[in-house]
Amino acid sequence: MELLNDLKWRGIVYQQTDEQGLESLLNTESISLYCGVDPTADSMHIGHLLPFLTLRRFQQHGHRPIVLVGGATGLIGDPSGKSEERKLQTLEAVEHNVNGLKGQLGSIFEFEGDNGAIMVNNYDWIGSIDMVTFLRDFGKHFGINYLLAKDTIASRLETGISFTEFTYTILQAMDFNHLYGQFGCKLQIGGSDQWGNITTGLELIRKTNGEGAKAFGLTIPLVTKADGTKFGKSESGTVWLDPEKTTPYEFYQFWINTADADVVKYLKYFTFLSHEEIDALAEAVESEPHLRKAQKALAEEMTRLIHGEEALSQAIKITAALFSGDVKNLTAEEIKVGFKDVPSFERSSSKPASLVDLLVEAKISPSKRQAREDIQNGAISINGDKVTDLEFTLSESDMIEGQFALVRRGKKKYTLIK
């Protein structure tokens, strides 16, 4: 299936500036195209993924992706989707964030071969431009009425917008124009909120390169959840690509907990599985939803893509151990990851401790009487093994790698003993 039809089947296409023209172009030549991200943090989150994964689909069809990190525009701030001014970042903070984002984007694209990806930073061509050059060479091409009609600007007129953010759309237009001139870049991809910025770029290309200059824009729909809640948030907050902010296990869990109503859409959006594979998984959602085959496939594909095979294996291992309650085979590091958010209790002594006393001290059981009942009733497990001996003492030999013991009361109440 040709590329644009595949994108439509996946529900990825939202708006196009010239659908027939782009289709004709893609059918006749390999093009360069770009997508950008501003370094507002030192990590992207999963809300950033869809445009870049779409760019990757173009690369798989023989086109060359240009991946832009906005070292200059990140110093200004895109008014898109904001009701007030962004807090300006220092140059040092932006440079730090740029380096973080470059590493993450590098894992998504192929940088070798005839259509190897190119990574650029717009500070390289915007950072040295003086004010007079900006006004004469770029500002003169845009009337105030044209800019005021942009949704991102119009929506801010009542609450207020500074001249700094007012000029953002021109800066992004300069990016498209620069890449058009240097790399022959003919297409910009972005989220639906980037439509105004993309069309400003097309306007600048037309005005500075002559009427024969032709470029295109394509936007991608906002990712939504069927229940109306915000995509990209878990119970613990934003799902980041940085494994220090969101561990690969937590990342895996986010995807595997996708609702049945959303999972097929996300398989189409985010994975590179074929139509046949996705159709088979969609059938499994209808015929045997309890097996959660689609969710497992989604979680595996996304974790492998962002964090690699080894991190995926660890996430699956931790998940299986938590599901079965058999945690003895987990390493101390895996215990840290899998039980990051459970209550913990740190013992002040390494001497053996009476289990009854420990349950009370760690506030696992409310009293010694209840602790004894819990033990006798088989409600207490240590490292996955049920303990029914009232005389049991927790010793150093019970600590996984000498660091942790995992006490479970009932089916789900875990406490990490350090």
C-alpha positions, 0 to 999 in steps of 0.5 A, a space after each residue: 500500500 502506498 504511503 499516504 494510504 497507509 497513513 490514512 488507514 492508520 488515522 494519522 493524517 489530519 490536514 494537508 495543504 495540497 493532498 493531490 500535489 503531495 501524493 503526486 510528488 511522493 509517487 515520482 521522487 524521494 523527498 526530504 521532509 522534517 519535523 521539529 521539537 523545542 527543548 522545553 525539557 531534557 526529555 521528550 514524553 510520549 505525547 511527542 512521539 507520533 509526529 516523529 514516528 510518522 517521519 520514520 514511516 516516510 524514511 521506511 518508504 525511501 524518503 530522507 527525514 530531517 530531525 530538528 531540535 529547536 535550540 533557538 525557538 526553545 529560547 522563545 517559546 511557542 504560544 501554541 496551546 498556551 493561555 499565558 507566556 512561557 517562562 523563558 529558559 537560559 541558553 545553558 538550560 536549552 543547550 542541556 535539553 537539546 543534548 537530551 532530546 538528540 539522544 532520544 531522537 537518535 534511537 528512532 531513526 536510521 542515520 546511515 544509508 542513502 536516505 539516512 536521517 539528518 539531525 539539525 539545530 535551528 540555533 545554528 542559523 537563527 542564533 547569529 541573525 541580528 535584529 535588522 536582518 530579521 526585520 528586513 529579510 523576514 519580517 517584511 514578508 508578513 502583514 500584521 493582519 496575516 499574523 493576527 489571523 493565526 489561531 495560536 496568536 488570535 487565541 491569546 489576544 484577550 489574555 495577552 501575548 508578547 512580541 517575543 511569542 508573537 514572532 515565533 511563527 516567523 522563526 519556525 517559517 525561517 526553519 522551513 525556508 532554510 531547510 528548503 534551501 539547504 536540503 531541498 526539504 519539501 514537506 513539514 510534518 507536525 501536530 495539529 496545533 502546528 498548522 499555522 506555523 507550517 503554513 507560515 513557512 510555506 508562505 515564506 518559501 513562496 515569497 523568497 524563492 519565487 512562485 515556482 517554489 513548491 512545498 507541502 504541509 501535513 498535520 497529525 491529529 491530537 492523540 486522545 483516549 476514549 474515556 476523555 482523559 489526557 493521553 500520555 499521563 499515568 497515575 504517577 504523572 507524565 510518561 517520559 522517554 528518559 529511563 531515569 524519569 520513567 523506567 522502562 518497566 513503568 513505560 511498559 506498564 503504561 502501554 500494557 494498561 491501555 483500554 480495549 477501546 484505545 488499543 487498536 488505534 494506538 497500534 495503528 498510530 505508534 507501531 510499525 506492525 503490518 495491517 494484517 498483524 494489527 487486524 489479527 490483534 483487533 480480532 483478538 480484542 473482540 474474541 478473547 479480550 481477557 488475553 490482552 494480546 493487543 496490549 502486550 504487542 503494543 507494550 512490547 513494540 513501544 518498549 523495544 523501540 524506545 528502550 531496546 531489547 534488554 530493557 524490554 526483557 527486564 520489564 516483562 520479567 518484572 511484570 511476570 514476577 509481580 503477577 505471580 507473586 514470585 519475586 525471588 528471582 528478581 535482582 535488587 535493581 529489578 526490585 527497585 524498579 518494580 516496587 519504586 512506589 510501594 511503602 518502604 521501611 528501613 531497619 536500623 539493625 541488621 540483627 534478625 527481627 521477629 516477624 511479628 514485631 517487624 509487621 507492627 514496626 513497619 505498619 504492615 499490621 496494626 497490632 501484634 495480635 493482628 500480626 499473629 492472625 495474619 501469619 497464622 492465616 497465611 496472609 503474609 509472604 516474604 519474597 513470594 514465599 508464604 510464612 505461617 510460623 509465628 517464631 519466624 525471624 527475618 535475617 540477612 539471608 532473607 534479603 535479596 542481594 543483602 539489600 531488600 526483603 519484600 513483605 506482602 500482606 494479602 494479595 496486593 499490599 507490598 512493603 519493601 524492607 531495607 
